[in-house]
Structures are given as C-alpha cells and as structure tokens.
Amino acid sequence: MSPETCPSCQKRRARRACPALGRQICAVCCGTKRLTEIACPSDCGYLLTARTHPPAVIQRQQERDARFLLPIIAGLSQRQYQLFFLVQGTFLRLAESGEMPVNDDVVRDTAQALAATYETASKGIIYEHRPSSLPAERLARELKPLLEGTNDQRPVASEPDLVEVLRRVERAAADARSALGGDARAYLDLVGRLMRSSSGGDATPDDPATSGGQKAGPGGDRTPSLIIP
C-alpha cells in the first residue's frame, strides 16, 4: 500500500483529511462509511456539506419517503405521532435483533391483529385477535407489554389512539413495497432511514421537517423528523 492509498479500502487514492481517523481517506470511503463505520465528529466539513447538500440519489429517496409517509401521518395528534414512531421503532428493533424473522408482511399482520384486539376492547369485549403467522404472533407478544404497561406502569395510550396508530402502521407496511420499491422489507428499511436520521444523520429529532413551510409532524417531541428536501 502506497502512502497515497486510502487506508480504509486500500484501493483508491486518499484525498480527504478524515478528522475521525486522523488520516487521509478516499472520497468513496468518506461518503459510504460516514456515520456507519466512521464516527464522524459533528464539525467535520464533509459531514456538514453532505447534510446541507445531500447527493441526488439520497435527495430522491427522501422525496419518495416523504410522499409516502406524509399522507399516513396526516391528522395525527402529537401523542399519536409519538406513539406512531414508538411502535415503528419497536418493530425495527425486534426485526434487527435477529431473534425472529420479521418483514413487512409480519409487521402488517401484527399491527392488524393488535388493532382488531384494541377495537374489540374499546367496545367492552375482551377478545384477543391472533395474527395469522407464528412470527407475527411472537412479535405481538413482544409489543403488547410495551403498549399496555407492565410492573404497575400505565398503558402508553388509550385504546382509540392505539387503534388509530396501529391501523396506519398496517397500511404503511402493506403499501411500502409498491410505493417505494425494494424487497419484502421496504417499510422496515424506511423506518431504519428515519431512525438513522434522528440519531446522527441528516436531521435531529428537534429539527422540524418542513416542505414549503409545512411540518411533517408535531414538533417539540423526541421522535424522528421526516426529512423533506
């Protein structure tokens, strides 16, 4: 490896000073490993530029995400908006844990069964609607204690709020693949992009996502913002 070769890929010429690594790296590694394999400091000039002027492919992805998600979250109250991202984040966490096979169909099946259960409960009838697949049934068992409260904790939301949010999650999981393209995890991939943006990517949870001055969701909370160029 020559002194001018990128120490990260050991292939291309090192042309960018990386403050995180304290060495020169190539532009490709800088762009593809930023905030994933490389812990970029917040004042890195390349990181700031990427946040301000994202590449065209990322900007197009953000626009597709916004067109898909905005109608789904439209009309949610602030509490429902927070709950929506709580449920989404839990689905993503369980999917990435590797403990059970989870894809968009499993998420849709889980949300549908839980919504039906809470709809029935709101009418004074206790009946648990079971998902049609074993992975969805396991996912529902993991999610219910979070929603209903355990160890003397109160439920996170009322039954009507739970129904409203779970029906929207069901709709998003069912429609994501045809609307966004991709594979059987198109919806989970979308959730992953939103969560990454809130934890150090292109936006922070306190930044309102705006398009023409319109907020993508209620502000002032600690939920991920939808990035709209």
Secondary structure as UniProt FT lines:
FT   TURN            3..4
FT   TURN            7..9
FT   STRAND          16..18
FT   TURN            19..22
FT   STRAND          23..25
FT   HELIX           27..32
FT   TURN            35..37
FT   TURN            42..43
FT   HELIX           45..52
FT   HELIX           56..73
FT   TURN            74..75
FT   HELIX           78..96
FT   HELIX           104..122
FT   TURN            123..124
FT   HELIX           134..148
FT   TURN            151..152
FT   HELIX           159..180
FT   TURN            184..185
FT   HELIX           186..198
FT   TURN            199..200
FT   TURN            205..206
FT   STRAND          210..211
FT   TURN            212..213
FT   STRAND          214..215
//
